[in-house]
Amino acid sequence: MTDIIAGVPRDRLTRFRRVEEARYAAGRPRSKAAQGAAAEVFVNAVPLHWMADWPLPFPLLVDHAAGATLTDIDGFVVDDFCLGDTGSMFGHSPAPVARAIRKQARRGLTTMLPSEAGLLTGYLLCDTFGDFRWQVATTATDANRFALRVARAVTGRPKVLVFNGCYHGTVDDAMVTLRDGRTVTRPGLLGQVEDLSLVAACVEFNDMAGVEAALATGQIAAVLAEPVMTNSCMVLPDDGFHAALRDACTRHGALLIIDETHTISTGHGGYTRVHGLDPDMFVVGKCVAGGMPTAVWGMRPVIEARYLLANADRASGHSGMGTTLSANPMQFACLVATLAEVMTPKAHARMEKGAARLARGLAAAIRKHHAPWHVARVGARVEFICAPGPLRNGTDAAQAHMPEVEAAMNLALLNRGCLIAPFHNMMLVSPVTRKRQIDRLIAAFNEVLAELFQ
Ligand SMILES: Cc1ncc(COP(=O)(O)O)c(C=O)c1O
């Protein structure tokens, strides 16, 4: 019997992948040569290890990026639907941010002191995301780590509750998974020596009974959650899940931390504002300063009061929070420009419209070619998932993940001028993504499906 993956015969997939690899390599002699040189100076020939995880024969070397387009050093102009995995979700170098960078460059880059622009940023953050008291970090990973530290300090409890299949950056505490219903350290972690089940508990998304049981232990300082799981194949919340989660946290005295680093794609103010969530703490990074490395995290005024008490009560010395270059004037300049002029309701409306068009087009192609696949979307973030749906939790999402098919799709779409994320077929629509770019991606997707499902 022929081996079938995600509805595609394996031998056909293998042939298809080979043809696409040859096509990619043939067109990119400069990228290939540069890759040879990079091996002499970078670990595994890339400056950041996951750049080697793209399913390409060798990495695409970017010459420049503008709007929703990338140009590589071999001269290919590519429609960018990866958008730096959200870092450039509002387009590459938005004009107001580029202007702010030029202006601030003449006024100093980092001082370790506050500024008036910092004040304005605080008001803009409250206007956009709600009534929180803010801090600025450099990555969303850091912001999550600091939020967890505050949660533990104010509750006096040791553990964070996370959902199976989550990702909140390289926060060690969240690197757990479920094995036979038990929380265990993720097996792939490099150099991990601590048993993370001592500091974390893990349950399935959409499993309120599991959440209640974990909270009932009295060990949970905070639930750290994405409103929609976007770091596995996309999982949407059941109706009423977020209201039940909020209620359970309140009853059990645990804080609710909502990480909007990806779900900021939902619309203005993120999923929290669009769907009326009520977290105790709020985290967002990546695109919040238009692509300049910045994250913000906020806490409700009542949590701030508890934090200030805990802070006053501790021994002097390191608190375990902060990094030297965080909250620097360049970040504030970019935050102000992004919040005031880029991340606007109008921009989100354009993104929503474009993403809905993309999702409709992909779903129509899936139906046309009778692929056993589906499409999921949260605002400007769209995924085609190479398995039937919808998915309800991290275990479903792991089973829906089809690495060989996803790798072939990623490469084939790139060969047709469309870059999508190297993780679970993720695509973002920015406010500067043109309708014709979306239609090109839909056409490329149709063409590839026609080959795979002949
Ligand atoms: C939900 C979520 N939180 C946090 C992070 C970490 O962001 P960073 O890599 O900028 O630290 C990510 C990264 O993908 C993420 O998806």
Ligand as a Chemical Component Dictionary entry (heavy atoms), coordinates in Angstrom:
data_LIG
# 
_chem_comp.id                   LIG 
_chem_comp.type                 NON-POLYMER 
_chem_comp.pdbx_formal_charge   0 
_chem_comp.three_letter_code    LIG 
# 
loop_
_chem_comp_atom.comp_id 
_chem_comp_atom.atom_id 
_chem_comp_atom.alt_atom_id 
_chem_comp_atom.type_symbol 
_chem_comp_atom.charge 
_chem_comp_atom.model_Cartn_x 
_chem_comp_atom.model_Cartn_y 
_chem_comp_atom.model_Cartn_z 
_chem_comp_atom.pdbx_ordinal 
LIG C1 C1 C 0 3.476  34.095 22.402 1  
LIG C2 C2 C 0 4.937  34.422 22.429 2  
LIG N1 N1 N 0 5.473  34.996 23.510 3  
LIG C3 C3 C 0 6.758  35.325 23.576 4  
LIG C4 C4 C 0 7.609  35.080 22.525 5  
LIG C5 C5 C 0 9.046  35.438 22.614 6  
LIG O1 O1 O 0 9.389  36.516 21.823 7  
LIG P1 P1 P 0 10.930 36.896 21.671 8  
LIG O2 O2 O 0 11.529 35.808 20.829 9  
LIG O3 O3 O 0 10.890 38.210 20.993 10 
LIG O4 O4 O 0 11.514 36.938 23.026 11 
LIG C6 C6 C 0 7.112  34.468 21.379 12 
LIG C7 C7 C 0 7.992  34.176 20.229 13 
LIG O5 O5 O 0 7.625  33.601 19.244 14 
LIG C8 C8 C 0 5.742  34.136 21.318 15 
LIG O6 O6 O 0 5.209  33.542 20.253 16 
# 
loop_
_chem_comp_bond.comp_id 
_chem_comp_bond.atom_id_1 
_chem_comp_bond.atom_id_2 
_chem_comp_bond.value_order 
_chem_comp_bond.pdbx_ordinal 
LIG C1 C2 SING 1  
LIG C2 N1 SING 2  
LIG C2 C8 DOUB 3  
LIG N1 C3 DOUB 4  
LIG C3 C4 SING 5  
LIG C4 C5 SING 6  
LIG C4 C6 DOUB 7  
LIG C5 O1 SING 8  
LIG O1 P1 SING 9  
LIG P1 O2 DOUB 10 
LIG P1 O3 SING 11 
LIG P1 O4 SING 12 
LIG C6 C7 SING 13 
LIG C6 C8 SING 14 
LIG C7 O5 DOUB 15 
LIG C8 O6 SING 16 
# 
